[in-house]
Amino acid sequence: MLSNLKQQDQAKRNLAIMWFANFFVAGSMTMVLPFISLYIESLGDFSEKYVQHWSGLTFGITFVSAFLFSPIWGRIGDRYGRRKILIISGMGMAFSILLIGFAQSVWQLFMLRFFMGFFSGFIPMSQALISTQTPKEIAGRVLGTLQTGSITGSLLGPMLGGVLADTFGYADTFKWTSVTIFLSALLVLAVKEVRIEVKKGVRSHYSSKEVVQHIIRNPVMLTVLLISALVQIAHFSIQPILSLFVGELHGPKNIAFYSGIAFSAAGLGNLLMSRRWGNIADRHGYIKVLVILLFLAGIIYLPGAAVTNLWQLVIIRFVLGVAIGGIIPVRIAYIRQEAPLAMQGEVLGYNNSLRFLGNIIGPMLGGFISGYLGFSAVFISTSALLIISGVILLVSMNKHPKLAKHTA
């Protein structure tokens, strides 16, 4: 076993490596997300409603397979280590996205996105890896630091992807994206997995039944996990049709580039505040900060229903990023506090699975709402879902104050 000093040095090295790996993965994935709807348009002569509906379905289908496999990957990671899972995930995503670049029909694109979902979860798995090597009292700050890697990639990816798509076309952009994700998987080879010291007598293994029972016995944790789905439904409802909304506001000229700017605005807000929110939550309590962030995000999203210019949408997305940037690291830090080390991967797997469930429902819901009621209705429904999530968590926190108490 490594000495404490060596273990700390290795943990810092792992954090740095995974920061860059997350940067490349997030940057690569967001290079192509803004123009999935535009890619569908390029595959045939389709009506606007057809494109909106299939944008939601194609965007969301990846998360169906991810929803099914995320707890399985989490459990395997608990037993055999997360480094191997991260390498498999990176290689699988790279191969899937390469094939998407050769798609000739909407149906092929749909099936390849489904296949890609089996290997999704690179970033959540990296969060689990870093979580298990991090002391509870600084979990929010450390996980917030890790998230800045994926946020920085998400910030630069859409703009770079927009430039590449406008210059070389959508298919070639997918092919180049697969190369950078492959390089991210290679970076993980340099990681040496470590865990913080555990006390003697602490269990090293839990059955799936025991993990589920542990979650059910903690109503606040169960609420946090369920809210993961609601937050993703809200946040992802706008994602697949954002480029179409940008086109309506700005016009068709360089639409991929301006869609990238709209996507990146939220990332910039995230980058500025995610580490700070984690630090604040370490000091004042994870559940309290989560409630505040959910209410803020819900209030900020509402004016999106009334925007008439692209710059207004960009400002709203930026402020939203400031509010929503802390939700993921604070949520994971709370799980780090409440779940024993030997089951954290599986608990985070259930958290990711519920997030992916939200990712399934959100894009389809957004696509159908925008198709029948217009873009403004998507912003209104998103705002309502986030505020409802805040109310649910606030009620749970007040009903079970001991379980919501900050103990890190």
C-alpha positions as CSV (number, residue, x, y, z in Angstrom):
1,M,0.0,0.0,0.0
2,L,1.3,3.5,-0.8
3,S,2.3,5.8,2.0
4,N,-0.1,8.7,2.7
5,L,2.2,11.2,1.1
6,K,2.7,9.1,-2.1
7,Q,-1.0,8.4,-2.1
8,Q,-1.8,12.1,-2.0
9,D,0.7,12.8,-4.8
10,Q,-0.8,10.1,-6.9
11,A,-4.3,11.4,-6.2
12,K,-3.2,14.9,-7.4
13,R,-1.6,13.4,-10.5
14,N,-4.8,11.4,-11.2
15,L,-6.9,14.5,-10.8
16,A,-4.7,16.4,-13.3
17,I,-4.8,13.5,-15.9
18,M,-8.6,13.1,-15.6
19,W,-9.0,16.9,-15.9
20,F,-7.4,16.8,-19.3
21,A,-9.2,13.5,-20.3
22,N,-12.6,15.1,-19.4
23,F,-11.6,18.2,-21.3
24,F,-11.0,16.3,-24.5
25,V,-14.1,14.0,-24.1
26,A,-16.5,16.9,-23.3
27,G,-15.0,19.1,-26.0
28,S,-15.3,16.3,-28.5
29,M,-18.9,15.4,-27.6
30,T,-20.1,19.0,-27.6
31,M,-18.4,19.6,-31.0
32,V,-21.2,17.6,-32.6
33,L,-24.2,18.0,-30.2
34,P,-25.2,21.5,-31.5
35,F,-25.8,20.3,-35.0
36,I,-27.4,16.9,-34.7
37,S,-30.6,18.4,-35.9
38,L,-28.8,20.0,-38.8
39,Y,-27.1,16.7,-39.6
40,I,-30.5,15.1,-39.8
41,E,-31.6,17.8,-42.2
42,S,-28.7,17.1,-44.4
43,L,-29.7,13.4,-44.7
44,G,-32.9,14.0,-46.8
45,D,-35.7,16.4,-47.7
46,F,-37.7,16.4,-44.4
47,S,-40.4,18.7,-42.9
48,E,-39.5,20.9,-40.0
49,K,-41.7,18.9,-37.6
50,Y,-40.0,15.7,-38.7
51,V,-36.6,17.1,-38.0
52,Q,-37.6,18.4,-34.6
53,H,-39.2,15.1,-33.6
54,W,-36.3,13.0,-34.8
55,S,-33.7,15.4,-33.3
56,G,-35.3,14.6,-29.9
57,L,-35.4,10.9,-30.5
58,T,-31.9,10.6,-31.9
59,F,-30.4,12.8,-29.2
60,G,-32.2,10.8,-26.5
61,I,-31.7,7.2,-27.7
62,T,-28.1,7.2,-26.6
63,F,-29.2,7.5,-23.0
64,V,-31.5,4.5,-23.2
65,S,-28.6,2.1,-23.4
66,A,-26.6,4.3,-21.0
67,F,-29.5,4.1,-18.5
68,L,-29.5,0.3,-18.7
69,F,-25.7,-0.1,-18.3
70,S,-24.6,2.7,-16.0
71,P,-25.3,0.8,-12.7
72,I,-23.6,-2.3,-14.1
73,W,-20.5,-0.3,-15.0
74,G,-20.6,1.3,-11.5
75,R,-20.8,-2.1,-9.8
76,I,-17.9,-3.5,-12.0
77,G,-15.9,-0.4,-11.1
78,D,-16.4,-1.0,-7.4
79,R,-15.2,-4.6,-7.7
80,Y,-12.4,-4.4,-10.3
81,G,-11.4,-0.7,-10.6
82,R,-12.6,2.2,-12.6
83,R,-9.5,2.7,-14.8
84,K,-10.3,-0.2,-17.0
85,I,-13.9,0.9,-17.4
86,L,-12.8,4.3,-18.4
87,I,-10.5,2.9,-21.1
88,I,-13.3,0.7,-22.5
89,S,-15.7,3.6,-22.4
90,G,-13.4,5.9,-24.3
91,M,-12.5,3.4,-27.0
92,G,-16.2,2.4,-27.5
93,M,-17.3,6.0,-27.8
94,A,-14.5,6.8,-30.3
95,F,-15.5,3.9,-32.5
96,S,-19.2,4.7,-32.4
97,I,-18.7,8.3,-33.3
98,L,-16.4,7.4,-36.2
99,L,-19.2,5.2,-37.6
100,I,-21.7,8.0,-37.2
101,G,-19.6,10.0,-39.6
102,F,-20.5,7.4,-42.3
103,A,-24.3,7.3,-41.6
104,Q,-26.4,7.6,-44.8
105,S,-29.9,7.8,-43.2
106,V,-31.7,9.0,-40.1
107,W,-32.3,5.3,-39.1
108,Q,-28.6,4.5,-39.2
109,L,-27.8,7.6,-37.2
110,F,-30.5,6.6,-34.6
111,M,-29.1,3.0,-34.3
112,L,-25.5,4.2,-34.0
113,R,-26.4,6.7,-31.3
114,F,-28.1,3.8,-29.4
115,F,-24.9,1.7,-29.7
116,M,-22.8,4.6,-28.5
117,G,-24.9,4.7,-25.2
118,F,-23.4,1.4,-24.1
119,F,-20.0,3.2,-23.7
120,S,-21.3,6.5,-22.4
121,G,-20.6,7.6,-18.9
122,F,-16.9,8.4,-19.2
123,I,-17.2,11.7,-17.3
124,P,-19.5,10.3,-14.5
125,M,-17.1,7.3,-14.1
126,S,-14.1,9.7,-13.8
127,Q,-16.1,11.5,-11.1
128,A,-16.5,8.2,-9.2
129,L,-12.7,7.5,-9.6
130,I,-11.7,10.9,-8.2
131,S,-14.5,10.7,-5.5
132,T,-13.1,7.5,-3.9
133,Q,-9.6,9.0,-3.6
134,T,-10.9,12.3,-2.0
135,P,-11.5,13.0,1.7
136,K,-15.1,14.0,2.5
137,E,-14.3,17.4,3.8
138,I,-13.0,18.7,0.5
139,A,-15.1,16.6,-1.9
140,G,-17.1,19.5,-3.2
141,R,-14.0,21.6,-4.1
142,V,-12.1,18.7,-5.7
143,L,-15.1,17.5,-7.7
144,G,-15.8,21.1,-8.7
145,T,-12.2,21.3,-9.9
146,L,-12.6,18.1,-12.0
147,Q,-15.8,19.5,-13.5
148,T,-14.0,22.6,-14.8
149,G,-12.2,20.2,-17.2
150,S,-15.4,19.0,-18.8
151,I,-16.8,22.5,-18.7
152,T,-13.8,24.0,-20.4
153,G,-14.1,21.4,-23.1
154,S,-17.8,22.0,-23.4
155,L,-17.0,25.7,-23.7
156,L,-14.6,25.4,-26.6
157,G,-16.1,22.3,-28.3
158,P,-19.3,23.8,-29.7
159,M,-17.5,26.8,-31.3
160,L,-14.8,24.6,-32.7
161,G,-17.3,22.1,-33.9
162,G,-19.3,24.9,-35.5
163,V,-16.3,26.1,-37.4
164,L,-15.4,22.6,-38.6
165,A,-19.0,21.8,-39.6
166,D,-19.3,25.0,-41.6
167,T,-15.9,24.4,-43.2
168,F,-15.7,20.6,-43.8
169,G,-19.3,19.4,-43.3
170,Y,-21.0,17.4,-40.5
171,A,-19.8,13.9,-41.4
172,D,-16.1,14.9,-41.3
173,T,-16.6,16.6,-38.0
174,F,-17.8,13.4,-36.5
175,K,-14.8,11.5,-37.8
176,W,-12.3,14.1,-36.3
177,T,-14.2,14.0,-33.0
178,S,-13.6,10.2,-32.7
179,V,-9.9,10.8,-32.9
180,T,-9.8,13.1,-29.9
181,I,-12.0,10.8,-27.8
182,F,-9.6,7.9,-28.6
183,L,-6.7,10.1,-27.3
184,S,-8.6,10.7,-24.1
185,A,-8.8,6.9,-23.6
186,L,-5.1,6.7,-24.0
187,L,-4.6,9.4,-21.3
188,V,-6.3,7.1,-18.8
189,L,-3.5,4.6,-19.2
190,A,-1.3,7.0,-17.1
191,V,-3.7,6.8,-14.2
192,K,-2.8,4.7,-11.1
193,E,-6.0,4.0,-9.2
194,V,-5.8,4.7,-5.4
195,R,-8.4,5.0,-2.6
196,I,-8.2,6.9,0.6
197,E,-7.4,4.9,3.8
198,V,-10.4,3.1,5.3
199,K,-10.7,2.1,9.0
200,K,-10.1,-1.5,9.9
201,G,-13.3,-3.5,10.1
202,V,-15.0,-1.4,7.4
203,R,-16.7,-3.6,4.8
204,S,-15.1,-3.9,1.4
205,H,-18.0,-5.3,-0.5
206,Y,-21.8,-4.8,-0.6
207,S,-24.4,-6.7,-2.5
208,S,-26.8,-4.9,-4.9
209,K,-29.6,-5.5,-2.5
210,E,-27.7,-3.9,0.3
211,V,-26.9,-0.9,-1.8
212,V,-30.5,-0.4,-2.7
213,Q,-31.6,-0.8,0.9
214,H,-29.0,1.8,2.0
215,I,-30.4,4.3,-0.5
216,I,-34.1,3.6,0.5
217,R,-33.2,4.0,4.2
218,N,-31.9,7.6,3.4
219,P,-34.9,9.5,2.0
220,V,-32.8,12.6,1.4
221,M,-30.3,10.7,-0.7
222,L,-33.2,8.9,-2.6
223,T,-34.7,12.4,-3.3
224,V,-31.3,13.7,-4.6
225,L,-31.0,10.7,-6.9
226,L,-34.6,11.1,-8.2
227,I,-34.1,14.8,-8.7
228,S,-31.1,13.9,-10.9
229,A,-33.7,12.7,-13.5
230,L,-35.9,15.8,-13.2
231,V,-32.9,18.2,-13.6
232,Q,-31.7,16.4,-16.7
233,I,-35.2,16.4,-18.2
234,A,-35.3,20.1,-17.7
235,H,-31.8,20.8,-18.9
236,F,-31.9,18.5,-21.9
237,S,-35.3,19.5,-23.2
238,I,-33.8,22.4,-25.0
239,Q,-30.6,20.8,-26.2
240,P,-31.7,19.0,-29.4
241,I,-33.7,22.0,-30.7
242,L,-31.4,24.8,-29.6
243,S,-29.7,25.1,-33.1
244,L,-33.2,25.3,-34.7
245,F,-34.1,28.1,-32.2
246,V,-30.9,29.9,-33.0
247,G,-31.7,29.6,-36.7
248,E,-35.1,31.2,-36.0
249,L,-33.5,34.1,-34.1
250,H,-30.5,34.7,-36.2
251,G,-31.2,33.2,-39.6
252,P,-29.4,30.4,-41.6
253,K,-26.0,32.1,-42.1
254,N,-23.2,30.2,-40.2
255,I,-25.9,28.6,-38.0
256,A,-23.6,25.8,-36.7
257,F,-21.1,28.5,-35.4
258,Y,-23.8,30.6,-33.7
259,S,-25.4,27.5,-32.2
260,G,-22.0,26.7,-30.8
261,I,-21.8,30.1,-29.1
262,A,-25.3,29.6,-27.6
263,F,-24.2,26.2,-26.2
264,S,-20.9,27.5,-25.0
265,A,-22.4,30.5,-23.1
266,A,-23.7,28.1,-20.4
267,G,-20.3,26.4,-20.2
268,L,-18.6,29.8,-19.5
269,G,-21.0,30.4,-16.6
270,N,-20.3,26.8,-15.4
271,L,-16.5,27.3,-15.6
272,L,-16.6,30.5,-13.5
273,M,-18.7,29.0,-10.6
274,S,-18.6,25.2,-10.4
275,R,-15.5,25.1,-8.2
276,R,-16.8,28.0,-6.1
277,W,-20.2,26.3,-5.6
278,G,-18.3,23.1,-4.5
279,N,-16.3,25.1,-2.0
280,I,-19.4,26.9,-0.6
281,A,-21.2,23.6,-0.2
282,D,-18.2,22.0,1.6
283,R,-18.6,24.8,4.2
284,H,-22.3,25.3,4.4
285,G,-24.0,22.1,3.4
286,Y,-24.6,20.2,0.2
287,I,-28.4,20.0,0.4
288,K,-28.9,23.6,1.3
289,V,-26.8,24.7,-1.7
290,L,-28.6,22.3,-4.0
291,V,-32.0,23.7,-3.1
292,I,-30.7,27.3,-3.8
293,L,-29.2,26.3,-7.1
294,L,-32.4,24.5,-8.3
295,F,-34.5,27.6,-7.5
296,L,-32.0,29.9,-9.2
297,A,-31.8,27.8,-12.3
298,G,-35.6,27.6,-12.6
299,I,-36.0,31.4,-12.3
300,I,-33.3,32.1,-14.8
301,Y,-34.6,29.8,-17.4
302,L,-38.1,31.4,-17.6
303,P,-37.1,34.6,-19.5
304,G,-35.9,32.4,-22.4
305,A,-39.5,32.1,-23.4
306,A,-39.6,35.8,-24.4
307,V,-36.2,36.2,-26.2
308,T,-36.3,37.9,-29.6
309,N,-32.6,38.2,-30.3
310,L,-29.6,35.8,-30.2
311,W,-27.7,37.9,-27.8
312,Q,-30.6,37.7,-25.3
313,L,-30.5,33.9,-25.5
314,V,-26.7,33.9,-25.0
315,I,-27.0,36.0,-21.9
316,I,-29.7,33.8,-20.4
317,R,-27.6,30.7,-21.2
318,F,-24.5,32.3,-19.5
319,V,-26.4,33.2,-16.3
320,L,-28.0,29.7,-16.3
321,G,-24.5,28.2,-16.4
322,V,-23.5,30.2,-13.3
323,A,-26.5,28.8,-11.4
324,I,-26.5,25.3,-12.7
325,G,-22.7,24.8,-12.6
326,G,-22.6,23.6,-9.0
327,I,-25.4,21.0,-9.2
328,I,-23.4,18.1,-10.4
329,P,-20.3,18.4,-8.1
330,V,-22.4,19.3,-5.1
331,R,-24.7,16.3,-5.7
332,I,-21.8,13.9,-6.1
333,A,-20.1,15.3,-3.0
334,Y,-23.3,14.6,-1.0
335,I,-23.2,11.0,-2.2
336,R,-19.6,10.8,-1.3
337,Q,-20.5,11.9,2.2
338,E,-23.5,9.6,2.7
339,A,-22.4,6.3,0.9
340,P,-19.7,3.9,2.2
341,L,-16.7,3.9,0.0
342,A,-17.2,0.3,-1.1
343,M,-20.6,1.0,-2.6
344,Q,-20.0,4.5,-4.0
345,G,-19.5,3.4,-7.6
346,E,-22.8,1.6,-7.7
347,V,-24.7,4.4,-5.9
348,L,-23.2,6.8,-8.4
349,G,-24.1,4.3,-11.1
350,Y,-27.8,4.6,-10.1
351,N,-27.4,8.4,-10.0
352,N,-26.0,8.3,-13.5
353,S,-28.7,5.9,-14.6
354,L,-31.4,8.3,-13.4
355,R,-29.5,11.2,-15.1
356,F,-29.5,9.2,-18.3
357,L,-33.3,8.5,-17.9
358,G,-33.7,12.3,-17.7
359,N,-31.6,12.6,-20.8
360,I,-33.9,10.2,-22.6
361,I,-37.1,12.0,-21.6
362,G,-35.8,15.5,-21.9
363,P,-34.9,15.7,-25.6
364,M,-38.0,13.8,-26.7
365,L,-40.2,16.1,-24.5
366,G,-38.4,19.2,-25.8
367,G,-38.8,18.0,-29.4
368,F,-42.5,17.3,-29.1
369,I,-43.3,20.4,-27.1
370,S,-41.5,22.7,-29.6
371,G,-43.1,20.9,-32.5
372,Y,-46.7,21.4,-31.2
373,L,-46.4,24.5,-28.9
374,G,-43.3,26.3,-30.1
375,F,-39.9,27.0,-28.6
376,S,-41.2,29.3,-25.8
377,A,-43.2,26.5,-24.3
378,V,-39.9,24.5,-23.8
379,F,-38.4,27.2,-21.7
380,I,-41.6,27.5,-19.6
381,S,-41.8,23.8,-18.9
382,T,-38.1,23.6,-18.2
383,S,-38.3,26.4,-15.6
384,A,-41.3,24.7,-13.9
385,L,-39.5,21.4,-13.6
386,L,-36.4,23.0,-12.0
387,I,-38.5,24.9,-9.5
388,I,-40.6,21.7,-8.7
389,S,-37.3,19.9,-8.1
390,G,-36.2,22.6,-5.7
391,V,-39.5,22.4,-3.8
392,I,-39.3,18.5,-3.5
393,L,-35.7,18.7,-2.1
394,L,-36.6,21.5,0.3
395,V,-39.6,19.5,1.6
396,S,-37.3,16.4,2.0
397,M,-34.6,18.5,3.8
398,N,-37.1,19.9,6.3
399,K,-38.8,16.5,6.9
400,H,-35.5,14.7,7.5
401,P,-33.1,17.4,8.9
402,K,-30.6,14.9,10.4
403,L,-30.1,13.2,7.0
404,A,-29.6,16.5,5.3
405,K,-27.2,17.8,8.0
406,H,-23.7,18.7,6.8
407,T,-21.2,16.3,8.4
408,A,-18.1,16.6,6.1
